[in-house]
Amino acid sequence: MKEKIVEIVNIVLGLRKLIVMVMLFGLGVIFRLHNLIDGGQLVDLLKNTALGFFAANGCEHFSTAIKDYVNSKGQKLEEEVVEAKDGQ
């Protein structure tokens, strides 16, 4: 049971940018249907959302490619997670 939960969480984390993109698209369509935004504003929303989505994916894949390249050369490069502490 625990393995299935971990798999579901990994799938959701892998699709988090796509989920946000779809939610913004849906929200834009709903706003347009209720005439809260006009067509030009909807197009601007979709352009900016798509640009952000593509940029985030590009940066993620670029950093993954660099890590894979460095790791293939015999050096180990891993992500370091730094947690912020209160009062700092």
N, C-alpha and C positions, 0 to 999 in steps of 0.2 A: 504494500500500500504506500509506503514511504517513497519507493522508487517512482511510482506513478505520479505522485505529487511533485517530486523533483523534476520529472520529465515535463509536466505541464508548466511549471514555473520557468524552466529553460526555454520552452516554446514561446511563452508570453514575453520573456525578456528578449528573445531573438526578434520578435515582431513588434516591439514597443514603438518604434518610429512609424511603422506602417499603421498601427492602431491609431496613433495620434493623427496621422494624415487622413485616415478614413473618417475619424470623428470630426475633424475640421471641415472636411468636404461635406459631410452630412449636415453639420451645423450651418454651413454656408447655404446649402440648398434649402434648409428649413427657413432661414432668415429671408431668403429670396422669395420663397412661396408666400410668406406672410408680409411681403413688401417692406421689410425692415431695412433692406439694402437694395440698391439697384444692380443692374447687370454689370456695370463697370466695376463696382466695388466687389462683386462676386468674382469677377475675373482677376482682379488684383489680389484677393485673398487666395485664390487657387494658384496663381503664379508664385506668390511669396511662399506659400506652403510647400509647393513642389520644389522650389529652389532650396529651401531649408532642408527638405527631405533628402534631396540629391547631395547636398553639401555634407550633411551628417553621414550619409552612407559612404561618400567618397573618402572622408577623413578616417572613418572606421576601417575601411578596406586598405587605405594607404598605410595606416599605422600597423595593421596586421601583416601587410607585406614586408614592411621594414623589420618587424620582430622576427618573422620567419626567415628573412635573409640573414639577419645577425645570428640567429640560433643555428642556421645551417653552416655558418662559418666556424662553429665550435665554441662560440661564446654564448653564455646564457643571459637572456634578457627577459625579465619577467616584470609584470606590472606591480608597482608598489602602492599599496593602499595606505594612505596616511589619514588617521582619524584626528579630527580637531578636538581639543580638550577645552573645557570651560575655563574662562579667564585668560585665554591666550590670544 
